Amino acid sequence: MSDVHDGEAAASEANTPNAGNAPKDQIEHVVLLLMENHSFDQMLGCLDEVHAGLDGIRNAASKSNDDGEGHIFFPQATQERQMQHDPDHGYEAVLAQIAGDNGGFVRSFVKDYPKSTLAARQDVMGYYPRGFLPALHMLGEQFTVCDKWFSSLPGPTWPNRYFALTGTSMGEVGMPEGLNALNPRWYSEQNQDTIFDRLNDKEKTWKIYFYDFPASLLLKNQRQPKNLANYHLFDTFFEDAAGPANAFPQFVLIEPKYFGEAQNDDHPPHNIMKAEKLIADTYNALRSNQTLWERTLLVILYDEHGGFFDHVPPPSDAVAPDEHTDSFDFTQLGVRVPAILVSPWCDAGVCHTQFDHCSLLKYLSDKWGLAPLGNRTQAAASVGPTIRSTGIARSDTPAFIRVTNQSLIAEHVDLEKKSSNGNQHGLHHFADYLHAELDKLAADLVESASHLARNETGWVLLKSALGSAMMRFGQWLSKDFYHARDEREARTSQAFTRLSQSTKVPADTPQDGAPVAASRS
C-alpha cells in the first residue's frame, strides 16, 4: 500500500499562513485515546510488511544496543504479553537512551536492573510480530499510520500528557518522586490554558471518559466546576456512542484505567491485551453507529515510549512552546511513539510527516478556529492533510475487532497485583493533595458556621448551604479516616468524586466561579 501523504508536502502545507483555509473535511467528532509507554518499533514496526514505505523493523534490523557487559542485542520479535520490568523513561534516562544514534536503551535498562537476565534485556529491543496485537495491528493495516510521530519531549508521562492537552508543560520535564512528591507545585502549577478552555470559548462540546482517576485533573483549570461537569465514567461512552450522532461530543478524551489488576493503560508489567481490549472496544462502539462513524476521527496515540527501543533518532529542531526554558530548551523531541488515525476518511497507508502531540492541537485549532495554544502548536504540522476532504466515506473498514477472553488472562498475576509505577505514585499523591484541600474547605465551612451562628440572620442564610455541604462531605471524610488507609486506590478514586460533589452547591449559595480545590493551592 502506498504512502497516504508526502511528508515534506504535508509539513509545508500545515505551516503556511493559509493552512486553516485548507478544504474542510467531513469530521465533526474527534476522539483521542491516549495510551501509555510503548515505542513505535515495538508496537507498529512490523507493519512494514503491509505498508512498503513504513519506517519500521526492516530498517531497524541492523541497529543494535549493547549492555556494557559484552552482550549485543538486535531487534527481535517477541510474544511477551507482560514485560516484567518497567524500563526507566525519565528525562535523564531518555537522553541516555537516544545518545549515540539511539544506542543507549539496553545500557539504561541495565543501570536500573543490573541483575536482569539476558532475556529481559532483549525485551527492551523486542517488537510484536504482525497480527499479535489484534486491535493495533488491524487498525494499523486498515487506516493511516503516522511513522514520524514523536513524543513532545524526551521524558515521562506527565509532561508529555500536558503537551498533548495544552501545548506546553510549563517548563516541566519530570514527575514527582520520593519526598519531592509532597511538594504542592506538582499539583498546582500547571495553570495554563487547555484545549478544553479553547473549546469552551467556541462553545464546542467535549467530554472526558475515565475509569478510576482522571490524570487530566492535574491541569488546574480542569478543576473548575464547569469543566468537572464534563467528566464521566467510561461506561457512559458506550451509551453516548450508541445515541444520536449530533448529541455526541465534538471532542472526546478517553483516559484508560491506571490502577488495579484491570489496568488497561498499557503500562508494564500489565498484560498488553487489556489495552488491546480497550482500543477494540472504543473502535467497535464508534464503528457500530454508522452515522457517527462517518463523521468521526479516532486518534490512537501513546504519550511516550516507556523506555523501549526505537531506531529513529528523534529530531532536535522543535520549537519551544513558551518562555519556560530554564531547565530545558524544549528543542529536543522525545522518542517515536505509536500513532494511528482511524476514520472512514483516512486511507490505509503511512503518513511520513513529522508530528508531535501538538499536531492534534494544531488540527483542532485550525478546524474550529480556536485561539492558539503556544508557539509549539502554532508551528506544528497538522494531521489535517491526512484526512480526505473529497470523495465518499470508506465502506470497507473492519466491522468489528475481537480480543479473546483467553488472551486477557495474565500469565504473572502476582505482577499485576504488586505492580506500582511512577504515574501511579504521582496520582496517589495528587489525590492526597485534593483530599487535603477539600478537608480544609470542610473545616472552613464549620468555622464560618460557628461565627455566623452568633447572628441569627446570618445563620438562617447559611443553614441550608452548610447542612447540604456537610452531608456531602461527611460520607467521604469518614471513609478517609476509617477505611481508605488500607484502600489506597479507592481513596485516589474518591478524590475525583469529592471534588466533583464539592462543586454542586445549593442554588442560593453565593458562587464566585473559582476552582474549589485549586483556589487554595
LINJODA-V741919 format. One record per residue. N is the residue number from 1. PHI is phi in degrees with one decimal (* if undefined). OMEGA is omega in radians with two decimals (none if undefined). Layout:
# LINJODA-V741919
{{N PHI OMEGA} {N PHI OMEGA}}
This chain:
# LINJODA-V741919
{{1 * -3.03} {2 -84.8 3.07} {3 -64.4 -3.11} {4 -86.8 3.12} {5 -162.1 3.10} {6 -68.7 -3.03} {7 -61.7 -3.09} {8 -64.5 3.13} {9 -64.8 -3.13} {10 -64.4 -3.13} {11 -64.4 3.13} {12 -63.0 -3.12} {13 -64.0 -3.07} {14 -69.7 -3.06} {15 -101.5 3.07} {16 -79.6 -3.13} {17 -57.7 -3.08} {18 -97.4 -3.08} {19 -57.7 -3.13} {20 -69.0 3.14} {21 -97.8 3.10} {22 -61.6 -3.13} {23 -51.7 -3.09} {24 -73.5 3.12} {25 -86.4 -3.07} {26 -94.5 -3.07} {27 -76.9 3.08} {28 -116.6 -3.11} {29 -134.6 3.11} {30 -120.7 -3.13} {31 -115.9 3.11} {32 -106.2 3.04} {33 -105.6 -2.99} {34 -104.0 -3.06} {35 -98.4 -2.98} {36 -127.4 2.60} {37 63.3 2.96} {38 -148.4 -3.10} {39 -93.4 -3.12} {40 -64.7 -3.14} {41 -55.0 -3.08} {42 -61.4 -2.98} {43 -98.5 -3.01} {44 -124.0 -3.09} {45 -59.3 -3.13} {46 -66.8 -3.06} {47 -74.6 2.99} {48 -69.4 2.99} {49 -70.2 -3.09} {50 -101.2 -3.10} {51 -105.2 -3.00} {52 -58.5 -3.08} {53 -88.5 -3.07} {54 -68.3 -3.14} {55 -84.5 -3.01} {56 -127.5 -2.99} {57 -62.1 3.13} {58 -58.2 3.13} {59 -77.4 -3.12} {60 -89.3 -2.97} {61 -57.2 -3.09} {62 -88.9 -3.13} {63 -80.9 -3.14} {64 -146.5 3.00} {65 -132.4 3.02} {66 -112.9 -3.09} {67 -97.7 -3.11} {68 78.4 -3.12} {69 -124.6 3.07} {70 94.9 -3.12} {71 -108.6 -3.14} {72 -115.0 -3.06} {73 -125.5 3.08} {74 -112.3 3.06} {75 -59.1 3.11} {76 -139.4 3.10} {77 -67.0 3.10} {78 -137.5 3.01} {79 -124.2 3.12} {80 -75.9 -3.11} {81 -82.9 3.12} {82 -127.9 3.01} {83 -70.1 -2.97} {84 -72.8 3.11} {85 -113.5 3.12} {86 -107.1 -3.12} {87 -60.0 3.12} {88 -65.6 3.09} {89 -136.1 3.02} {90 -74.1 -3.04} {91 -53.9 -3.09} {92 -66.3 3.13} {93 -63.7 -3.11} {94 -66.5 3.09} {95 -60.5 3.09} {96 -69.6 -3.11} {97 -67.9 -3.07} {98 -88.8 3.10} {99 -66.9 3.09} {100 62.4 3.11} {101 60.4 3.14} {102 60.3 -3.07} {103 -99.2 -3.00} {104 -113.0 -3.06} {105 -66.3 -3.09} {106 -70.4 3.11} {107 -61.7 3.09} {108 -60.8 3.13} {109 -64.2 -3.11} {110 -65.4 3.09} {111 -58.6 -3.13} {112 -89.0 -3.12} {113 -127.8 -3.06} {114 -63.6 -3.14} {115 -99.2 -3.12} {116 -66.0 3.11} {117 -76.7 3.06} {118 -63.2 3.12} {119 -65.6 3.12} {120 -65.6 3.11} {121 -68.1 3.09} {122 -65.0 3.12} {123 -57.6 3.13} {124 -62.6 -3.12} {125 -97.3 -3.03} {126 -75.8 3.02} {127 -139.6 -3.11} {128 -87.8 -3.12} {129 -68.7 -3.08} {130 -54.0 3.11} {131 92.7 -3.11} {132 -70.5 3.10} {133 -96.9 -2.95} {134 -61.7 -3.11} {135 -88.3 -3.09} {136 -60.4 -3.08} {137 -72.0 3.07} {138 -62.8 -3.12} {139 -68.9 3.10} {140 -65.8 3.10} {141 -73.9 -2.97} {142 -98.0 -3.08} {143 -129.9 -3.01} {144 -96.9 3.06} {145 -93.3 3.08} {146 -100.4 -3.02} {147 -96.7 3.01} {148 -134.4 3.07} {149 -97.5 -3.10} {150 -107.1 2.99} {151 -62.9 -2.93} {152 -76.0 3.06} {153 -156.8 3.14} {154 -78.6 -3.07} {155 -166.0 -2.96} {156 -86.6 -2.98} {157 -61.3 -2.94} {158 -58.0 -3.12} {159 -62.2 3.10} {160 -70.2 3.06} {161 -69.8 3.06} {162 -59.1 3.12} {163 -60.9 -3.09} {164 -64.2 -3.06} {165 -109.7 -3.09} {166 -136.9 -3.10} {167 86.3 3.12} {168 -160.1 3.00} {169 -116.9 3.13} {170 55.2 3.10} {171 85.5 -3.08} {172 -83.9 3.10} {173 -124.2 -3.06} {174 -121.9 3.11} {175 -139.2 -3.14} {176 -67.7 3.07} {177 -154.5 3.13} {178 60.0 3.14} {179 -65.7 3.12} {180 -62.0 -3.12} {181 -67.7 -3.13} {182 -81.6 3.14} {183 -71.8 -3.09} {184 -60.1 -3.09} {185 -59.3 -3.13} {186 -62.6 -2.99} {187 -115.0 -3.07} {188 -131.4 -2.99} {189 -98.1 3.05} {190 -88.5 -3.03} {191 -106.3 3.13} {192 -73.1 3.02} {193 -65.4 -3.10} {194 -119.5 3.05} {195 -61.6 3.14} {196 -70.8 3.04} {197 -63.2 -3.14} {198 -64.7 3.11} {199 -65.9 3.07} {200 -59.1 -3.11} {201 -59.8 -3.12} {202 -97.6 3.14} {203 56.4 3.03} {204 -91.8 -3.09} {205 -83.3 3.11} {206 -154.2 3.05} {207 -144.9 2.99} {208 -118.5 3.10} {209 -102.8 -3.07} {210 -142.5 -3.13} {211 -99.0 -3.01} {212 -117.7 -3.13} {213 -151.3 -3.06} {214 -80.0 -3.14} {215 -66.7 -3.14} {216 -64.8 3.07} {217 -67.2 3.04} {218 -61.2 3.04} {219 -78.0 -2.95} {220 -56.3 -3.11} {221 -64.4 -3.14} {222 -70.1 -3.13} {223 -91.1 3.02} {224 -74.2 -3.11} {225 -52.4 -3.07} {226 -65.7 3.13} {227 -86.3 3.09} {228 -59.0 -3.13} {229 -64.8 -3.11} {230 -96.9 3.08} {231 -94.1 -3.11} {232 -143.0 3.06} {233 -63.4 -2.99} {234 -61.1 -3.14} {235 -55.8 -3.12} {236 -71.9 3.08} {237 -59.6 -3.13} {238 -65.0 3.10} {239 -63.8 -3.12} {240 -66.6 -3.13} {241 -68.2 3.13} {242 -86.5 -3.08} {243 -87.4 3.13} {244 -59.7 -3.10} {245 -60.8 -3.10} {246 -73.2 3.08} {247 -96.8 -3.14} {248 -76.0 -3.10} {249 -59.3 3.11} {250 -74.7 3.04} {251 -133.3 -3.12} {252 -133.3 2.93} {253 -113.1 3.06} {254 -107.5 3.08} {255 -101.5 -3.11} {256 -72.6 3.11} {257 -82.7 -3.05} {258 -94.3 -3.00} {259 -126.1 2.97} {260 83.6 -3.11} {261 -66.3 3.12} {262 -90.4 -3.14} {263 -52.3 -3.08} {264 -129.7 -3.14} {265 -82.4 3.14} {266 79.6 3.11} {267 -83.5 3.08} {268 -57.3 0.15} {269 -99.3 -3.11} {270 -74.0 -3.12} {271 -57.6 -3.09} {272 -63.8 -3.11} {273 -69.1 3.08} {274 -69.0 3.03} {275 -69.7 3.08} {276 -59.9 3.11} {277 -63.7 3.11} {278 -62.8 3.13} {279 -61.9 3.14} {280 -64.4 -3.14} {281 -60.4 -3.14} {282 -64.5 3.12} {283 -61.7 -3.08} {284 -59.9 -3.13} {285 -63.8 3.14} {286 -72.1 -3.07} {287 -67.5 -3.06} {288 -79.8 3.06} {289 -108.6 -2.95} {290 -58.4 -3.12} {291 -63.7 3.10} {292 -66.9 -3.10} {293 -56.4 -3.08} {294 -74.2 3.12} {295 -126.9 -3.00} {296 -123.5 2.95} {297 -115.5 3.04} {298 -101.1 3.11} {299 -107.4 3.08} {300 -100.9 -2.96} {301 -141.6 3.05} {302 -107.0 -3.04} {303 -68.9 3.08} {304 -158.6 -2.89} {305 -87.6 3.07} {306 69.5 3.14} {307 88.8 -3.13} {308 -90.9 -2.99} {309 -65.8 2.90} {310 -140.1 -2.98} {311 -88.6 -3.07} {312 -93.2 3.10} {313 -62.5 -3.13} {314 -70.5 -3.13} {315 -63.4 3.12} {316 -121.4 -3.10} {317 -116.5 -3.10} {318 -71.3 3.11} {319 -92.6 3.08} {320 -63.9 -3.05} {321 -72.7 -3.06} {322 -164.1 -3.07} {323 -83.5 -3.10} {324 -83.2 -3.06} {325 -127.9 -3.08} {326 -66.0 -3.08} {327 -95.5 -3.09} {328 -161.0 -3.06} {329 -86.3 3.06} {330 61.3 3.00} {331 -91.7 3.14} {332 -90.4 3.05} {333 -79.7 3.10} {334 -88.3 -3.05} {335 -70.3 -3.14} {336 -62.4 -3.09} {337 -126.8 3.08} {338 -64.6 3.11} {339 -152.5 3.12} {340 -132.4 3.07} {341 -101.2 -2.99} {342 -117.1 3.14} {343 -171.4 3.02} {344 -67.1 3.08} {345 -104.2 3.08} {346 -113.0 -3.09} {347 -81.7 3.08} {348 -71.9 -3.13} {349 158.2 -3.04} {350 -128.9 2.97} {351 -109.8 -3.08} {352 -98.9 3.13} {353 -64.0 3.08} {354 -75.3 3.11} {355 -118.6 2.79} {356 -137.4 -3.01} {357 -61.9 3.13} {358 -73.3 -3.10} {359 -67.5 3.06} {360 -71.7 3.07} {361 -61.2 3.11} {362 -61.5 3.12} {363 -60.8 -3.13} {364 -64.5 3.13} {365 -64.4 3.12} {366 -65.5 -3.03} {367 -65.1 -3.02} {368 -110.1 3.08} {369 63.5 -3.11} {370 -81.5 3.07} {371 -64.2 -3.05} {372 -60.2 3.04} {373 -120.0 3.06} {374 87.0 -3.05} {375 -68.2 -3.12} {376 -63.9 3.14} {377 -64.8 3.14} {378 -61.5 -3.09} {379 -87.1 -3.03} {380 -68.6 2.97} {381 -76.4 3.13} {382 -81.4 3.04} {383 -78.4 -3.07} {384 -52.7 -3.09} {385 -62.8 3.11} {386 -82.5 -3.08} {387 -104.4 -3.11} {388 -64.8 3.10} {389 -110.5 3.13} {390 -128.5 3.13} {391 82.0 -3.12} {392 -124.4 3.12} {393 -64.7 3.13} {394 -63.7 3.08} {395 -112.6 -3.05} {396 -106.7 -3.10} {397 -82.2 -3.10} {398 -55.8 -3.12} {399 -77.5 -3.06} {400 -163.4 3.06} {401 -117.1 -3.09} {402 -111.6 2.99} {403 -115.9 -3.01} {404 -68.7 3.09} {405 -62.5 -3.13} {406 -60.9 -3.10} {407 -70.2 -3.12} {408 -81.1 -3.14} {409 -77.5 -3.09} {410 -74.8 3.08} {411 -73.3 -3.12} {412 -115.4 -3.09} {413 -61.6 -3.11} {414 -62.0 3.11} {415 -66.1 -3.14} {416 -68.8 3.14} {417 -74.6 -3.02} {418 -98.5 -3.00} {419 -63.1 3.09} {420 -153.1 -3.10} {421 -129.9 -3.07} {422 -60.9 3.11} {423 -63.5 3.12} {424 -63.1 3.13} {425 -58.1 -3.12} {426 -62.8 3.14} {427 -67.5 3.05} {428 -61.5 3.14} {429 -65.4 3.10} {430 -63.5 3.09} {431 -62.1 3.08} {432 -60.8 3.11} {433 -60.9 3.13} {434 -64.5 3.10} {435 -58.3 -3.12} {436 -63.4 3.12} {437 -63.6 -3.14} {438 -72.2 3.05} {439 -62.0 3.11} {440 -62.8 3.14} {441 -62.9 3.12} {442 -63.3 3.13} {443 -64.6 3.11} {444 -64.1 3.10} {445 -63.7 3.12} {446 -64.0 -3.14} {447 -63.1 3.13} {448 -65.0 3.14} {449 -64.1 -3.14} {450 -62.8 -3.13} {451 -68.9 -3.07} {452 -77.0 3.13} {453 -64.1 3.10} {454 -70.8 3.13} {455 -116.6 -3.02} {456 -57.1 -3.13} {457 -65.0 3.12} {458 -62.3 -3.13} {459 -65.1 3.11} {460 -60.6 -3.12} {461 -68.7 -3.05} {462 -93.9 -2.95} {463 -54.7 -3.08} {464 -63.9 -3.12} {465 -64.3 -3.11} {466 -64.3 -3.12} {467 -61.0 -3.14} {468 -64.1 -3.11} {469 -65.8 -3.09} {470 -68.7 3.06} {471 -62.1 -3.11} {472 -67.4 -3.11} {473 -79.6 -3.01} {474 -57.3 -3.11} {475 -59.2 -3.09} {476 -73.1 3.12} {477 -62.9 3.14} {478 -64.6 3.10} {479 -64.0 3.14} {480 -56.6 -2.99} {481 -81.5 -2.99} {482 -109.9 -3.06} {483 -115.9 -2.92} {484 -72.7 3.10} {485 -59.0 -3.13} {486 -104.2 -3.13} {487 -131.3 -3.00} {488 -60.9 -3.10} {489 -69.5 3.10} {490 -64.0 3.13} {491 -63.6 3.13} {492 -63.6 3.11} {493 -63.2 -3.13} {494 -64.7 -3.10} {495 -59.4 3.11} {496 -65.2 -3.10} {497 -61.1 3.12} {498 -62.0 -3.14} {499 -60.8 -3.13} {500 -64.5 -3.12} {501 -66.7 -3.09} {502 -67.0 -3.14} {503 -88.7 -3.06} {504 -92.9 -3.10} {505 -83.6 3.11} {506 -59.7 -3.04} {507 -62.0 -3.07} {508 -91.2 3.11} {509 -91.5 -3.13} {510 -59.0 3.11} {511 -129.9 3.10} {512 -109.1 3.09} {513 79.4 -3.10} {514 -78.8 3.08} {515 -62.2 -3.05} {516 -65.4 -3.08} {517 -75.0 -3.05} {518 -71.1 -3.04} {519 -66.0 -3.12} {520 -111.6 -3.08} {521 -80.7 none}}
